[in-house]
């Protein structure tokens, strides 16, 4: 089940947090609860992706993105992701999540999120998000303009550019 209560808590907790630039970093603290576990009593890989929402949505709220999306009846969706899992997170362990926007291109916004426990990174995800409207994808530049920002995207890191290029080589639809 989606962590609606945790999301509501995050939204209330950060509603008065200082605003962030679109490329700012949102930091939040979390606990791995029993219902987040897999058969090996560690944070489930699918649940990890769901929990990353608890960082992305408050980040979007703090940057002013949520208000602009609502006002324009736009949405935001995950259009791709790449995850690295490196350390276990076990039941009742606390971890820190760091969420930030790396930049954007003509179609997508790229976000980097990571979970940290005791100074070690446990997982990291690169998220490609698309803004959506009635006519399809809304260009990030149009969304930023609606936010009152003329900010230009920082150069995407080489590893992100390499991922974009590699993903473009992947056949779609998948070949059976």
Residue frames as a rotation matrix with the C-alpha (Angstrom) as fourth column:
UNK 1
0.579 0.815 0.000 0.00
0.815 -0.579 0.000 0.00
0.000 0.000 -1.000 0.00
UNK 2
0.020 -0.536 0.844 1.17
0.428 -0.758 -0.492 3.51
0.904 0.371 0.214 -0.76
UNK 3
-0.442 -0.275 -0.854 2.44
0.894 -0.059 -0.443 5.36
0.071 -0.960 0.272 2.35
UNK 4
0.137 0.611 0.780 -0.31
0.510 -0.718 0.473 8.00
0.849 0.333 -0.410 2.35
UNK 5
0.909 0.218 -0.354 0.06
0.412 -0.346 0.843 8.76
0.062 -0.913 -0.404 6.07
UNK 6
0.080 -0.962 -0.260 3.81
0.783 -0.101 0.613 9.21
-0.616 -0.253 0.746 5.75
UNK 7
-0.453 -0.200 0.869 3.32
0.799 -0.522 0.297 11.46
0.394 0.829 0.396 2.72
UNK 8
0.569 0.721 0.395 0.76
0.399 -0.662 0.634 13.58
0.719 -0.203 -0.664 4.56
UNK 9
0.741 -0.371 -0.560 3.17
0.548 -0.148 0.823 13.84
-0.389 -0.917 0.094 7.50
UNK 10
-0.322 -0.919 0.229 5.99
0.882 -0.203 0.425 14.94
-0.344 0.339 0.876 5.18
UNK 11
-0.173 0.330 0.928 3.78
0.661 -0.659 0.358 17.55
0.730 0.676 -0.104 3.52
UNK 12
0.865 0.501 0.017 2.72
0.297 -0.541 0.787 18.98
0.404 -0.676 -0.617 6.88
UNK 13
0.508 -0.738 -0.444 6.24
0.700 0.053 0.713 18.82
-0.502 -0.672 0.544 8.31
UNK 14
-0.512 -0.840 0.178 7.80
0.760 -0.346 0.550 20.73
-0.401 0.417 0.816 5.42
UNK 15
0.362 0.746 0.559 4.95
0.913 -0.405 -0.051 23.12
0.189 0.529 -0.827 4.58
UNK 16
0.999 -0.011 -0.048 6.74
0.003 -0.961 0.277 26.00
-0.050 -0.277 -0.960 6.33
UNK 17
0.271 -0.957 0.101 10.29
0.716 0.271 0.643 24.92
-0.643 -0.102 0.759 5.50
UNK 18
-0.067 -0.354 -0.933 12.36
-0.292 -0.887 0.358 27.57
-0.954 0.296 -0.044 3.72
UNK 19
0.903 0.390 -0.183 11.82
-0.260 0.154 -0.953 27.68
-0.343 0.908 0.241 -0.04
UNK 20
-0.015 -0.900 0.436 14.42
0.285 0.414 0.864 26.05
-0.958 0.137 0.250 -2.26
UNK 21
-0.215 -0.156 -0.964 15.71
-0.877 -0.403 0.261 26.94
-0.430 0.902 -0.050 -5.71
UNK 22
0.740 0.533 -0.410 14.76
-0.669 0.648 -0.364 24.38
0.072 0.544 0.836 -8.34
UNK 23
0.301 -0.720 -0.625 18.27
-0.117 0.623 -0.774 22.90
0.946 0.306 0.103 -7.97
UNK 24
-0.084 -0.289 0.954 18.26
-0.954 -0.253 -0.161 22.98
0.287 -0.923 -0.254 -4.16
UNK 25
-0.620 -0.185 -0.762 18.62
-0.030 0.977 -0.213 19.86
0.784 -0.109 -0.611 -2.01
UNK 26
0.345 0.772 0.534 15.80
-0.786 -0.074 0.614 18.66
0.514 -0.632 0.581 0.23
UNK 27
-0.731 -0.596 -0.334 16.97
-0.251 0.689 -0.680 16.55
0.635 -0.413 -0.652 3.20
UNK 28
0.316 0.870 0.378 14.56
-0.825 0.055 0.562 14.38
0.468 -0.490 0.735 5.20
UNK 29
-0.754 -0.518 0.404 14.80
-0.657 0.606 -0.449 11.71
-0.011 -0.604 -0.797 7.91
UNK 30
0.260 0.837 -0.482 12.99
-0.792 0.471 0.390 8.37
0.553 0.280 0.785 7.77
UNK 31
-0.327 -0.260 0.908 12.63
-0.742 0.666 -0.077 5.01
-0.585 -0.699 -0.411 9.52
UNK 32
-0.620 0.121 -0.775 12.40
-0.503 0.697 0.511 1.58
0.602 0.707 -0.371 7.90
UNK 33
-0.116 0.703 0.702 9.15
-0.955 0.116 -0.274 0.20
-0.274 -0.702 0.657 9.34
UNK 34
-0.463 -0.068 0.884 8.16
-0.150 0.989 -0.002 -3.50
-0.874 -0.133 -0.467 9.42
UNK 35
0.524 0.765 0.375 5.80
0.286 0.256 -0.923 -3.05
-0.802 0.591 -0.084 6.44
UNK 36
0.608 -0.414 -0.677 8.73
-0.755 -0.565 -0.333 -1.77
-0.244 0.714 -0.656 4.33
UNK 37
-0.223 -0.831 0.509 10.55
-0.671 0.510 0.538 -5.11
-0.707 -0.222 -0.671 4.55
UNK 38
0.126 0.167 -0.978 11.09
-0.840 0.543 -0.015 -7.98
0.528 0.823 0.209 2.14
UNK 39
0.857 0.261 -0.444 11.54
-0.082 0.920 0.384 -11.68
0.508 -0.293 0.810 2.98
UNK 40
0.088 -0.926 -0.368 15.12
0.691 0.323 -0.646 -11.02
0.717 -0.197 0.668 4.13
UNK 41
0.548 0.287 -0.786 14.03
0.817 -0.384 0.429 -8.42
-0.179 -0.877 -0.445 6.72
UNK 42
-0.616 -0.682 -0.395 15.52
0.522 -0.729 0.444 -5.48
-0.590 0.068 0.804 4.83
UNK 43
-0.110 0.571 -0.814 14.05
-0.383 -0.780 -0.495 -2.54
-0.917 0.257 0.305 2.97
UNK 44
0.256 0.345 0.903 12.32
0.621 0.657 -0.427 -3.94
-0.741 0.670 -0.046 -0.11
UNK 45
-0.743 -0.641 0.190 13.69
0.536 -0.400 0.743 -2.72
-0.401 0.654 0.641 -3.44
UNK 46
-0.312 0.711 0.630 10.24
0.702 -0.274 0.657 -1.72
0.640 0.648 -0.413 -4.73
UNK 47
0.641 0.531 -0.555 9.39
0.768 -0.423 0.481 -0.01
0.021 -0.734 -0.678 -1.47
UNK 48
-0.281 -0.829 -0.483 12.65
0.693 -0.524 0.495 1.94
-0.663 -0.196 0.722 -1.76
UNK 49
-0.800 0.009 0.600 11.35
0.520 -0.491 0.700 3.50
0.301 0.871 0.387 -4.99
UNK 50
0.267 0.959 0.091 8.05
0.675 -0.254 0.693 4.32
0.688 -0.123 -0.715 -3.32
UNK 51
0.466 -0.127 -0.876 9.80
0.800 -0.364 0.478 5.91
-0.379 -0.923 -0.068 -0.34
UNK 52
-0.675 -0.726 0.131 11.78
0.705 -0.582 0.405 8.14
-0.217 0.366 0.905 -2.69
UNK 53
-0.022 0.762 0.648 8.42
0.620 -0.498 0.607 9.87
0.784 0.415 -0.461 -3.33
UNK 54
0.696 0.310 -0.648 8.68
0.718 -0.308 0.624 11.11
-0.007 -0.900 -0.437 0.27
UNK 55
-0.224 -0.817 -0.531 11.65
0.589 -0.548 0.595 13.18
-0.777 -0.179 0.604 -0.84
UNK 56
-0.772 -0.115 0.626 10.56
0.626 -0.312 0.715 14.24
0.113 0.943 0.312 -4.33
UNK 57
0.165 0.941 0.295 7.12
0.789 -0.306 0.533 15.57
0.592 0.145 -0.793 -3.42
UNK 58
0.659 0.035 -0.751 8.29
0.596 -0.634 0.493 17.81
-0.459 -0.772 -0.439 -0.53
UNK 59
-0.522 -0.851 -0.062 11.15
0.561 -0.397 0.726 18.98
-0.642 0.344 0.685 -2.78
UNK 60
-0.544 0.404 0.735 8.58
0.701 -0.262 0.663 19.94
0.460 0.877 -0.141 -5.41
UNK 61
0.574 0.777 -0.259 6.51
0.780 -0.421 0.463 21.69
0.251 -0.468 -0.847 -2.75
UNK 62
0.344 -0.513 -0.786 9.48
0.577 -0.545 0.608 23.68
-0.741 -0.663 0.109 -1.41
UNK 63
-0.738 -0.643 0.206 10.53
0.535 -0.371 0.759 24.83
-0.412 0.670 0.618 -4.88
UNK 64
-0.396 0.685 -0.612 7.01
-0.490 -0.721 -0.490 26.09
-0.776 0.106 0.621 -5.68
UNK 65
-0.931 -0.041 -0.363 6.49
-0.345 0.424 0.837 23.44
0.120 0.905 -0.408 -8.33
UNK 66
-0.722 0.691 -0.033 3.41
0.664 0.680 -0.311 21.85
-0.192 -0.246 -0.950 -6.73
UNK 67
-0.125 0.694 -0.709 1.45
0.196 -0.683 -0.704 25.13
-0.973 -0.227 -0.050 -6.76
UNK 68
-0.440 -0.109 -0.892 2.29
-0.762 -0.480 0.434 25.74
-0.476 0.870 0.128 -10.44
UNK 69
-0.988 0.088 -0.126 1.31
0.010 0.854 0.520 22.20
0.153 0.513 -0.845 -11.38
UNK 70
-0.461 0.868 -0.185 -2.03
0.732 0.254 -0.633 22.53
-0.502 -0.427 -0.752 -9.61
UNK 71
-0.129 0.399 -0.908 -2.75
-0.153 -0.912 -0.380 25.99
-0.980 0.090 0.179 -11.04
UNK 72
-0.384 -0.117 -0.916 -2.13
-0.891 -0.214 0.401 24.77
-0.243 0.970 -0.022 -14.59
UNK 73
0.659 0.650 0.380 -3.66
-0.584 0.759 -0.286 21.32
-0.474 -0.034 0.880 -14.16
UNK 74
0.199 -0.702 -0.683 -0.35
-0.711 0.377 -0.594 19.74
0.675 0.604 -0.424 -15.01
UNK 75
0.982 0.011 0.189 1.05
-0.139 0.720 0.680 16.56
-0.129 -0.694 0.709 -13.56
UNK 76
0.035 -0.988 -0.147 4.48
-0.993 -0.017 -0.121 15.10
0.117 0.150 -0.982 -13.10
UNK 77
0.945 0.296 0.135 5.31
-0.303 0.952 0.031 11.49
-0.119 -0.070 0.990 -13.77
UNK 78
0.009 -0.941 0.339 8.37
-0.395 0.308 0.866 9.27
-0.919 -0.141 -0.369 -13.61
UNK 79
0.785 0.229 -0.576 9.46
-0.608 0.112 -0.786 8.61
-0.115 0.967 0.227 -17.20
UNK 80
0.509 -0.648 -0.566 12.53
0.058 0.683 -0.729 6.54
0.859 0.338 0.385 -16.35
UNK 81
0.733 -0.321 0.599 14.81
-0.676 -0.255 0.691 5.57
-0.069 -0.912 -0.404 -13.51
UNK 82
0.263 -0.717 -0.646 18.07
0.007 0.671 -0.741 3.85
0.965 0.190 0.181 -12.73
UNK 83
0.820 0.137 0.556 18.72
-0.541 -0.133 0.830 2.59
0.188 -0.982 -0.034 -9.21
UNK 84
-0.212 -0.863 -0.459 21.81
-0.201 0.498 -0.843 1.41
0.956 -0.087 -0.279 -7.39
UNK 85
0.900 0.385 0.205 21.39
-0.305 0.219 0.927 -0.60
0.312 -0.896 0.315 -4.18
UNK 86
0.063 -0.988 -0.142 24.63
-0.299 0.117 -0.947 -0.82
0.952 0.102 -0.288 -2.17
UNK 87
-0.927 -0.341 0.153 23.85
-0.229 0.195 -0.954 -1.23
0.296 -0.919 -0.259 1.56
UNK 88
-0.334 0.826 -0.455 21.05
0.684 0.544 0.487 -2.94
0.649 -0.149 -0.746 3.44
UNK 89
-0.615 0.320 0.721 18.55
-0.655 -0.717 -0.240 -0.96
0.439 -0.620 0.650 5.48
UNK 90
-0.718 0.298 -0.629 17.02
0.443 0.893 -0.083 -3.14
0.537 -0.338 -0.773 8.16
UNK 91
0.279 0.958 -0.067 13.86
0.601 -0.120 0.790 -2.83
0.749 -0.260 -0.609 10.24
UNK 92
0.829 0.257 -0.497 13.72
0.553 -0.517 0.653 0.21
-0.089 -0.816 -0.571 12.54
UNK 93
-0.295 -0.951 -0.093 16.93
0.884 -0.309 0.351 1.69
-0.363 0.021 0.932 11.14
UNK 94
0.605 0.391 -0.693 16.89
0.183 -0.916 -0.357 5.43
-0.774 0.089 -0.626 10.55
UNK 95
-0.255 -0.691 0.677 18.14
0.922 0.037 0.385 6.87
-0.291 0.722 0.627 7.29
UNK 96
-0.123 0.106 -0.987 18.48
-0.072 -0.993 -0.098 10.25
-0.990 0.059 0.130 5.66
UNK 97
0.243 0.236 0.941 17.18
0.914 0.269 -0.303 10.97
-0.325 0.934 -0.150 2.18
UNK 98
-0.381 -0.398 -0.834 18.66
0.007 -0.904 0.428 13.65
-0.924 0.157 0.347 -0.06
UNK 99
0.229 0.579 0.782 16.67
0.873 0.233 -0.428 14.82
-0.430 0.781 -0.453 -3.07
UNK 100
-0.158 -0.312 -0.937 17.74
-0.099 -0.939 0.329 17.33
-0.983 0.144 0.117 -5.69
UNK 101
0.906 0.379 0.190 17.11
0.197 0.020 -0.980 18.36
-0.375 0.925 -0.056 -9.27
UNK 102
-0.051 -0.981 0.189 20.23
0.633 0.114 0.765 18.01
-0.772 0.159 0.615 -11.42
UNK 103
-0.733 -0.146 -0.664 18.83
-0.352 -0.755 0.554 19.84
-0.582 0.640 0.502 -14.43
UNK 104
0.309 0.887 0.344 16.55
0.128 0.319 -0.939 19.48
-0.942 0.334 -0.015 -17.42
UNK 105
-0.870 -0.434 0.236 16.48
0.289 -0.059 0.956 19.27
-0.400 0.899 0.177 -21.18
UNK 106
-0.819 0.555 -0.143 13.76
-0.498 -0.564 0.659 20.04
0.285 0.611 0.738 -23.73
UNK 107
-0.067 0.855 -0.515 11.49
-0.283 0.479 0.831 17.23
0.957 0.201 0.209 -22.47
UNK 108
0.512 0.232 -0.827 12.53
0.505 0.698 0.508 15.97
0.695 -0.678 0.240 -19.04
UNK 109
0.478 -0.359 0.802 13.63
-0.785 -0.583 0.207 16.97
0.393 -0.729 -0.561 -15.56
UNK 110
0.188 -0.517 -0.835 16.42
0.168 0.855 -0.491 14.85
0.968 -0.048 0.248 -14.01
UNK 111
0.590 0.092 0.802 16.54
-0.731 -0.362 0.578 14.23
0.343 -0.928 -0.146 -10.26
UNK 112
-0.313 -0.742 -0.593 19.11
-0.083 0.643 -0.761 12.55
0.946 -0.189 -0.263 -8.07
UNK 113
0.571 0.487 0.661 18.03
-0.724 -0.080 0.685 10.97
0.386 -0.870 0.307 -4.80
UNK 114
-0.300 -0.698 -0.650 19.99
-0.113 0.702 -0.703 8.98
0.947 -0.137 -0.290 -2.27
UNK 115
0.879 0.474 0.058 19.48
-0.158 0.176 0.972 7.29
0.450 -0.863 0.229 1.09
UNK 116
-0.182 -0.974 0.132 22.20
-0.334 -0.065 -0.940 7.51
0.925 -0.216 -0.313 3.75
UNK 117
0.926 0.357 -0.121 22.70
-0.020 0.366 0.930 5.59
0.376 -0.859 0.346 6.99
UNK 118
0.728 -0.667 -0.158 25.61
0.300 0.103 0.948 6.23
-0.616 -0.738 0.275 9.36
UNK 119
0.183 -0.684 -0.706 27.46
-0.519 -0.677 0.522 8.27
-0.835 0.271 -0.479 6.74
UNK 120
-0.822 -0.438 0.364 27.19
0.035 0.599 0.800 5.58
-0.568 0.670 -0.477 4.04
UNK 121
-0.334 0.702 -0.629 25.02
-0.937 -0.319 0.141 5.72
-0.102 0.636 0.764 0.95
UNK 122
-0.379 0.283 0.881 22.62
-0.152 0.920 -0.361 2.76
-0.913 -0.270 -0.305 0.89
UNK 123
-0.033 0.376 0.926 20.99
0.911 0.393 -0.127 3.48
-0.412 0.839 -0.355 -2.47
UNK 124
-0.583 -0.109 -0.805 20.77
-0.174 -0.951 0.256 6.10
-0.794 0.289 0.535 -5.17
UNK 125
0.083 0.637 0.767 18.23
0.830 0.381 -0.407 6.69
-0.552 0.670 -0.496 -7.91
UNK 126
-0.922 -0.191 -0.336 18.37
-0.064 -0.783 0.619 8.83
-0.381 0.592 0.710 -11.03
UNK 127
-0.073 0.978 0.197 14.84
0.640 0.197 -0.743 9.84
-0.765 0.072 -0.640 -11.97
UNK 128
-0.986 -0.017 0.165 13.74
0.143 -0.587 0.797 11.24
0.084 0.810 0.581 -15.31
UNK 129
-0.323 0.915 -0.242 10.41
0.545 -0.029 -0.838 13.03
-0.774 -0.403 -0.489 -14.87
UNK 130
-0.767 0.215 0.604 8.01
0.497 -0.396 0.772 14.44
0.405 0.893 0.197 -17.41
UNK 131
-0.696 0.639 -0.328 5.50
-0.203 -0.613 -0.764 17.21
-0.689 -0.465 0.556 -16.85
UNK 132
-0.769 0.486 0.416 2.16
0.637 0.518 0.571 16.32
0.062 0.704 -0.708 -18.38
UNK 133
-0.634 0.650 -0.419 -0.84
-0.413 -0.743 -0.527 18.32
-0.654 -0.162 0.739 -19.51
UNK 134
0.368 0.897 0.245 -3.88
-0.175 0.326 -0.929 17.81
-0.913 0.299 0.277 -21.71
UNK 135
0.779 -0.110 -0.617 -1.73
-0.626 -0.157 -0.764 18.18
-0.013 0.981 -0.192 -24.84
UNK 136
0.716 -0.565 -0.411 0.92
0.379 0.808 -0.451 15.69
0.586 0.167 0.793 -23.65
UNK 137
0.072 -0.795 -0.602 4.38
0.997 0.032 0.076 16.53
-0.041 -0.605 0.795 -22.34
UNK 138
0.983 0.147 0.110 4.89
0.140 -0.988 0.069 20.09
0.119 -0.052 -0.992 -21.11
UNK 139
0.251 -0.958 0.142 8.43
0.373 -0.039 -0.927 21.40
0.893 0.285 0.348 -21.66
UNK 140
0.114 -0.288 -0.951 10.36
0.993 0.004 0.118 22.04
-0.030 -0.957 0.287 -18.44
UNK 141
-0.873 -0.453 0.180 11.14
0.468 -0.882 0.053 25.56
0.134 0.131 0.982 -19.72
UNK 142
-0.279 0.861 0.424 7.39
-0.047 -0.454 0.890 26.28
0.959 0.229 0.167 -19.83
UNK 143
0.519 0.433 -0.737 6.95
0.663 0.341 0.667 24.97
0.540 -0.835 -0.110 -16.28
UNK 144
-0.317 -0.721 -0.616 9.84
0.934 -0.350 -0.070 27.09
-0.165 -0.597 0.785 -15.01
UNK 145
-0.829 0.084 0.553 8.44
0.170 -0.904 0.392 30.13
0.533 0.418 0.736 -16.80
UNK 146
0.218 0.975 0.029 5.10
0.131 -0.058 0.990 29.53
0.967 -0.212 -0.140 -15.05
UNK 147
0.409 -0.179 -0.895 7.07
0.906 0.200 0.374 29.44
0.112 -0.963 0.244 -11.78
UNK 148
0.999 -0.036 -0.033 8.43
-0.034 -0.998 0.058 32.88
-0.035 -0.057 -0.998 -12.66
UNK 149
0.326 -0.937 0.121 11.92
0.014 0.133 0.991 31.54
-0.945 -0.322 0.057 -13.24
UNK 150
0.833 -0.194 -0.519 14.17
-0.551 -0.201 -0.810 32.27
0.053 0.960 -0.274 -16.18
UNK 151
0.183 -0.818 0.546 16.77
-0.631 0.328 0.703 29.86
-0.754 -0.473 -0.456 -14.79
UNK 152
0.346 -0.220 -0.912 18.76
-0.813 0.415 -0.408 27.87
0.468 0.883 -0.036 -17.34
UNK 153
0.995 0.050 -0.082 19.51
-0.010 0.905 0.426 24.25
0.095 -0.423 0.901 -16.60
UNK 154
0.234 -0.957 0.172 22.92
-0.732 -0.057 0.679 23.53
-0.639 -0.285 -0.714 -15.19
UNK 155
-0.150 -0.357 -0.922 24.96
-0.859 0.508 -0.057 21.24
0.489 0.784 -0.384 -17.42
UNK 156
0.881 0.457 0.125 23.88
-0.465 0.782 0.415 17.69
0.091 -0.424 0.901 -16.72
UNK 157
0.124 -0.873 0.472 26.71
-0.679 0.272 0.682 15.60
-0.723 -0.405 -0.559 -15.26
UNK 158
-0.457 -0.437 -0.775 28.49
-0.882 0.339 0.328 13.28
0.119 0.833 -0.540 -17.70
UNK 159
-0.976 0.082 0.202 27.06
0.026 0.964 -0.265 10.15
-0.216 -0.253 -0.943 -16.05
UNK 160
-0.082 0.993 -0.089 23.52
0.023 -0.087 -0.996 11.50
-0.996 -0.084 -0.016 -16.56
UNK 161
0.157 0.075 -0.985 24.24
-0.906 -0.387 -0.174 12.34
-0.394 0.919 0.007 -20.21
UNK 162
-0.801 -0.501 -0.326 25.67
-0.586 0.767 0.261 8.84
0.119 0.401 -0.908 -20.70
UNK 163
-0.708 0.616 0.344 22.53
0.233 0.664 -0.711 7.32
-0.666 -0.424 -0.614 -19.16
UNK 164
0.214 0.791 -0.574 20.31
-0.405 -0.463 -0.789 9.41
-0.889 0.401 0.221 -21.45
UNK 165
-0.139 -0.360 -0.923 22.32
-0.990 0.028 0.138 8.27
-0.024 0.933 -0.360 -24.50
UNK 166
-0.969 -0.242 0.043 22.29
-0.244 0.969 -0.035 4.62
-0.033 -0.045 -0.998 -23.42
UNK 167
-0.413 0.890 0.191 18.56
0.150 0.273 -0.950 4.71
-0.898 -0.364 -0.247 -22.73
UNK 168
0.189 0.453 -0.871 17.93
-0.759 -0.496 -0.422 6.16
-0.624 0.741 0.250 -26.21
UNK 169
-0.584 -0.496 -0.642 19.58
-0.789 0.533 0.306 3.04
0.190 0.685 -0.703 -27.68
UNK 170
-0.821 0.317 0.474 17.20
-0.032 0.804 -0.594 0.72
-0.569 -0.503 -0.650 -25.86
UNK 171
-0.858 0.510 0.065 14.46
0.134 0.100 0.986 -0.54
0.496 0.855 -0.154 -28.19
UNK 172
-0.643 0.761 -0.084 10.89
-0.025 -0.130 -0.991 0.56
-0.765 -0.636 0.103 -27.56
UNK 173
0.671 0.480 0.565 8.61
-0.740 0.388 0.550 -1.21
0.045 -0.787 0.615 -27.54
UNK 174
-0.156 -0.766 0.624 10.67
-0.716 0.523 0.462 -4.08
-0.680 -0.375 -0.630 -26.15
UNK 175
-0.122 0.039 -0.992 11.40
-0.846 0.519 0.125 -6.87
0.519 0.854 -0.030 -28.55
UNK 176
0.559 0.434 0.706 9.98
-0.771 0.586 0.250 -10.20
-0.305 -0.684 0.662 -27.45
